[in-house]
Structure formats: structure tokens, C-alpha cells
Amino acid sequence: MSEFVIEMPDVGEGVAEAELVEWFVKVGDPVREDMVVAAVMTDKATVEIPSPVNGIVTWLAGEVGERIAVNAALVRIDTAGDTGGARSEEGLETTIEVTKAELPKPAPTASHSVTPQTEKPLAAPPVRLFAKESGIDLAQVQGTGPAGRILREDIEQFLSHEAAPTRPRGGFAKVAPNEEIKLTGLRRRIAEKMALSASRIPHITYVEEVDMTSLEELRATMNADRKPDHPKLTVLPFLVQAVVKAISEQPDVNATFDDEAGIITRYGAVHMGIATQTPAGLTVPVVRHAEARSIWDCAAEMNRLAEAARSGTATRDELSGSTITISSLGALGGIVSTPIINHPEVAIIGVNKIAIRPVWDGTQFVPRKMMNLSSSFDHRIVDGWDAATFVQRVRTLLETPALIFIEG
């Protein structure tokens, strides 16, 4: 037997190990050169590992959820009798992509033919997770993406055509059995980060209501008059601009705190994290140098990053390095929230939904578009007075939005 060993690649940035989040093959499966065999996760980014040779899988390193050290054996492949022009191990550099997409599968080799029915359906890791959570076998779903790749929309379409279970007359509907789900991948990273933040950071949460009526009028006007190449403005770009302006007056909130070293790093640039819900879980893509962007540029970058995060194509650089974070649940924002700080930052701005409420203007109640800001701060670094002062400045800027665009 001629054996080829695929090792866990060094993905850089000092990463010593990666979590195995998905196998695309099993022992006994034939593989072809450039076929993706595994997906691992490092720092919230999915890394797909292809095979550089043709052959038969004889051994896999572990189960999904296990952590594999860099340079440790990941997959063993028997290449004996291969006629597919496999490359030699000497001088080989394994190519990896930080992406959601699987590579289209080339035609089978003569020595190890595979019928289409036995191939693993093409789908990105976030889509596979969505299918698993929805109880859907991907083999039943018709993919409409490139090379027949299954998209999230394909699964949603499949779900919409499933018949709803009926309740038997005179009895209860059949109840699904309990299911134990191992926490892996991004979901486990989120759990670890939230536990770290909640256990190590003494949070103080400050809630204030903001009259958004004037800003909403300005936003509607700017959207109606925008250029064809300008994105449609939501509330978030205005909030980013207001936070940037407030930071210029109170820079201590734009910081990270290394509590082990006892060092606060206060940043000159504002790298704004935007908490974004994706099919795989919560991620925080980063709008870099928000202080140097126009409101249109900021909106365009936020749209780009949100799409990359939801599709699973965001890179590690796009998902790290934030200095302060905004968290918004949009229409589901509720009246108040208690956002958890994105460790090791010292502040997070929570956005609640806009609702029309009666507001006393001195003589009568009038309808106004009101929104609450629920903001949390690291109380070791930011005093309550400073937290309130910062939020009040953001409030003033949002309620008088022309101030956002005044220099100085």
C-alpha cells in the first residue's frame, strides 16, 4: 500500500489547533485530487481542506467537534494503483480556502469511479447546519446553485412544500423523541466567548430612549434622492456615524482591556463590529476605519460584510479586530436588552426597535418615533457617569442628525 497523509495545515496567526466541524468523506470512500475532504474552524472562519491526491480513504483523525493540532495527521489515503496523476508528497503545499463553497467535483477517475448518487450533496457548512437543524436530508433537496450546489433558499423551498403533521382524532400528535446535539463549530465558539465575557467582565447596562422622528425623516429624504450606485440607508449607518463622533469626545470607550496583563489599549481608529445573525450563528464582521468613511461608504461596507457573513465567505480578517460593537435585532429589537460585551472590548451599543409612542411636548401628547439604546460597558474601565455621558451624546446626535454631518 502506498499511503499519503494529509496534515492539518498551519493557518497562521499563531493558531496551534483547529476544530473539526465536518467530514466530507468516510473510511473507504474514493477521493480525487482537489476534492474537499474536511472542514475545520479557526477564529470563526471555516477552512475547507482538499485532497492533493487520488485514492481511497483509509483513516480519519477524529470525530466532529474534536480539536486537531497543526501538522498532525488528518486523513490517510491509499494511493496504490492510482492512475490519476497524483502529485508527490515532496514539495507539496496544501491549498486551503476560507470560504463557504465546496469545489465542484471533477469527473471520476477510471480507477475509482463514483456514481452521482453516491456523491455528497454540494452545500456550504452553514447550509448543512441549517439543514441539520431543520431535520432535512440534503440528498432530498434539489440544488439550484452553481454545479448543483444546494443553497439556503433551496432548503426553505423544500420545507415550504412539506406537509404539516396532523393531530390524530381523539389523541395527541406524535411527539418527536428527545435529541442530544453536540455543540460544535461556530455554535461552540459563540458559547465559549459569551461565557468568557460574562464571567470576566462586570457589565453595567445603561438604557436611554431616543426620539428618531427627525432622523427617520432625513433618512427617507436621502434614500429618495440617492444616486443609483448608493445603497439604501438603514438606521445603522447613522448610528455608526453618531458613535464615531461621540468617541472623538470620549475615546476611552473605543478600547480593549487585557485583564491578565492589566493593559488598556485605546485605539485612534474606530473599527466598528456589527453583530450579525447568520444561519450558523452570531458573527461580528468589522467595518474598518469607520471614522474615515462617509455614511454611504459605511452603508455599502456594512451590506457587503453582512452578506459575506451570512453566506459564510467572510475571512478571518473581516471577522476580527473590532474596537467597539453595535448589536441590533432590527424589528425584533424589543423594548430593552442587556447586550454582552464582545470581549476584550469595553463597550457595546444595543439597538432596540423603533415604535411610535405618545410623547408630551409641553402642552399635549404627540406621536413620535422612539427607539431605546441599551448599551453595556466594562465597569472596570468605564464609570457609570462616563457611560451615561457617552450615550447621551449619541442620543443628541441622533435626535439632531444634522450634527452628525458637521465637521469638528
N, C-alpha and C positions, 0 to 999 in steps of 0.2 A: 504494500500500500504506500502510495506517495501522498504525504499529508501536508496541507498548507494551513497555517494558523493565522487567523485574523485577530489582531490585538486591539484592545481598547485604545483609540488614538489619543494623543495629547492635544486637547482642545484649547490650550493656552490659558492665560490669566491665572496661573497658579493652581488650577483645578487638579486635585490629586485623584479624584474618583468621580464617577457619573452613575446616575441611577438608571437601571434598565427599565424602560417603560413599555416596550413592545417587541415581541419576536415576530418576524415576518416569515420565518421558516421553522421547521422542526426536524429532529433527527430522522434521517432517511430521505429528506427532500432533495431533489436535484436543484442546483443553483447555477446561474450563468454569470459571466463577467458583467459587472455594473448593476447587478440585481441587489436591491436593498434587503439586507438580512436582519437588521435590528435598528431600533430607535432608542436613544438614550437621552437623558435630560441633564443639562448643566445650567444653573443660574437662570431657570425659567425658559430656556431655549431648547427646542427639540433638535437633536443631531441625528441624522439618518446615516447609517454605515453600510456602504455597498460591499459586495464581494468583488475582489480583483481577479478571481479565477472562476473557471467552470469546475463542477464536481458534485460530490454528494456530501451532505452534512452528516458528520459522524458524532459530533459532541457540541453542546451548548453550555455556556458558562454558569447559568443560574436561572432563577425564575424572575418574572416581572416584579419589580419592587426592590430587588437586591441592588446593592451598590458594587460596582466593579472598578478596581483600581486601574489607573492609567498604565498602559503597557502590559496588563495582564491578558491572558488568553481569553478571547470572547467566543470564537467559533472555530471548530476544527473541520476541515474539508478534505475528503479523499479525492485527489485529482488523478488517480491512476487510470490510464486508458483514455484520458481526456483528449479530444481532437479539436477543441475549440480555441486553440491558440492562447492558452493561459500564460500569463506573464510570470516570470520567475520571481521568487521572494527577494532576491538580492537587488537592492536599489529601489525597491518598491515603495511608493508613497501612497498611503491610503487616502483617497479623496472623500471628503465629507461635505455635506451641505447643511446649513442651518436653515431649514425650510419645512413647510408643511407637506410638500408634494412628494409623492413617490415617483421614481423614474419609470417611464413606460418600459414594459418588459419586451426585450428583443425576441426574435423568433427562436424556438428551441433548437438546441444543437442536435446533431444526428445521434450522439451517444446517449443523451439524456432528454428524450422528448417529453414534453408536458402538454397535455391537452388543456384547452382553455377552461374546462370545467373544474380542473384541479388547482388552478392558479388562485392565489389570494386576491380578493377584490381590491382594486385600486382605490385608496382613500387615505386622506391625511390623518395623523394621530388625533387631532381634535374632533374630526368627523367620526372616527372609530369610537372615541369616548362617548360622543353624543348618541351613536347607535347603541352602544352597550347600555348606557343609562336609560335608553328608550326601549330596551328589550328587543332590538331588531337585529336579525341576522343579515349582514351585508350581502351575503350571497343571494338574497331575495330581492335586492334593490337594483334597479337599472340605473347605471351611472350616465349622466349627461355631460360630464366634463371631458377635457382632452384625454384621448386614448381610453375613453370609457370610465374615467375616474368618477367616483361617487362623491357628490357634493352634499353639504348640509341640506340644501333645498330638495335634493332627491329623497332624503330620508323624511323630511317634513311632508313631501308629497305622498310618500308611501304611507306614512302614519295617517294622513287625512282620508285615505281610502280603506283603512282597516275598519272592520265592523266593530261597533261598541258592544261590549259584553252585555247580555241581557240577564235580568234577575228572574230566576225560576218562580213560578206562581206558588205562593204559599211558603216560600222559604227565602233564604239569603243567597245572594250571588256567591259564586265560588271565589274564595279568598286565596290570593297567591301566597305561596309559602314565604317564610322569612328568608332573607338573603343577607349573608355576610359579605361585605365588599372591602377588599384590601385597599387601603389608602396608598396610592402610588402617584408618581409623576407630579404634575403641577399642583394637583389637589393636596398632596403631602407637603410640597414646598410652601403652599399657602398656609397650611395648618402650622407648620414649624415657625414660619415668620410671624404669624399672628400671636402664637404662644410666646415667642421671644419678646415681641413688642409689649404685649400686655403684662408679662411678668417682670420686665426690666424697666419699663418707663412708667413713672407716676403721672397719669393723664389728668389734665384739667380741661374740661369741655365748657366752652362759652357759647351761648346761643343768643342771637340777635335777629330781629325781623328787619327786612329791608323793603322799602317801597320801590318796586321795579316798574311803576307805571311809565315814567319818563324814558327809562332805558328801553322798554318794550316798544314805545312809540318811535324812538330813534332807530332801533333795530329794524322795525318794519320799513321805515323810510330808506335805510341803507340797503336793505335787501331788494326793495323795489327799484332802486337806482343803480344797482351794482353792475359792473362790467361783465360781459359774457364769460371771461376767464376767472372771475372771482367766485369763491364758494359761497353758499348760503350761510349767513351768520346765525349761530345759536347764541344762547346766553353765555356759554363757557368762554369764548374768546374775549368778551368784555370783562368777565371775571378775572381771567388771566392778566389782562392789561391793568386792571384795578389792583390786583395783588402785587404785580411788579412795581407799580407806582408806590404802594404802601410800604413795600420792602425798602425802597430807596430812603425812606424816612425812618424805618425801623429794621435795620439789617440783621439783627440778632435772630429773627425767625427764619432766615434763609441760611440754615446751618445744619450740620450733623454733629453728633456727640458720640465720641468713643469713650464709653464709660469705663472700660478696662484701663485705658491709658490716661483717662482724665483730661482729654483734649477736645475742645470745641473747635470745629473748622467752620468759619464764617466765609461764605462764598461771595465773590464780586458778581459773578454771572448768576442768572436765575435759570436753572434747568427744571422746568415745571413737569412734575409727574402727573399724569392724568389717569386715575384709576378707571380701568375699562373691563367690563364683563365680557368674557368670551365663552364659547362652547366648552372649553376645557377648564374654565375658572377665571378668577380675577388676576389681571396683569396690570402693570403700570408702565405704559410707554412714556417716553420722556421728550417733551418739546424743549430742545436745547436752545440756550440763549434767547429766552422769551423776552428779555429786556431789549433786544435789538430788533425785534420783529414788529411789523405793522399788524393791525388787527386782522387784515385779510390774509397776510402771510401766516399768522398764527392759526387762523381757522383752517387754512389749507393743510398745514402741517399736522394739525390735530386729526383731520379727516384721514390723511394718509396713514398716520400711525395707528389710528383706531382700526382701519381696515386691515393693516398688516397684523395687528394683534389678534383680531377675530379670525383671520384666515390662517393664523399660525406661522406666518412668514417673517414676523418681526425678529431682528437679530438681537444678540446679547447686548450690544451697544445701545440699541433702541429701547431696551427694557431695563437699563441700569443707569446709575449716575444722577438721579434726581436729587434736588436740594430742598424741595418743598412740594407737597402733593395736594391736588384737588380731587375730591371724591364726589361724584354726582350720580344719583339714581334716576335722573330725569323725572318723568311723570310719576314714578313710584317713590319719589323722594320723601314722602311723608311730611309730617309737621316738624319733627325734630329727630336727630340721630346723634349717636356718640361715636364718631369715626375713630378707628385705631390708627395711631401714627405709623407711617411707613419707616420702620427702623432702618438706619440710625438717625433719620431726620428728627426735627424737634417740633414740627407743626404740620397740620393737615387741615384743609378747608373743606367742610362738608356742605353740599348744596342740597337744599330741600326744594320741594315742588312749588311752583308759582300758583297762587289761588287768589280769587277775588274775595276780599274781606271788607267789611264796613270799617271805615277809619274816621274818627272825629277830627274835623278840620277847624274846630273852634266855635262853630255855630250849628253844624249838623254832621250827620254821618254820611260819608260819600264812599262809593265803591272804588277801591284801589287794588292794583295787582301787587300782592305781597308775597315775599319769599323769605324763609328763615335761612340763616347761615349757622351751621353747627360746626364749630371749629375746636379741635383738640390741640393741646400744647404739652410739651415735656416740662413738667413743673420744676424739674431740677434746673432748667436753663431759662425758662420764660416765666416770670412772675405773673400773677393774675392781673395786676394793673397793666402790664405791658401787653398781655394777651387781649385785654379789653380795648386798649388804645389802638392796637393794630386792627382789630375787627371793626371798630368804629370808623377808622379811616377808610377801610374798604367799603363800608356802608355809605359813607359820604360820597365817595367816588361813583358808586353805582346809582345812588339816588340823584346825583347831578352829573350825568355821564359826560357832559362837555368837558369836565375837569380831567377826564381820562386822556383827552387828546391835547391838553395844554402842556407845553414843554416847561421843564423846570419845577 
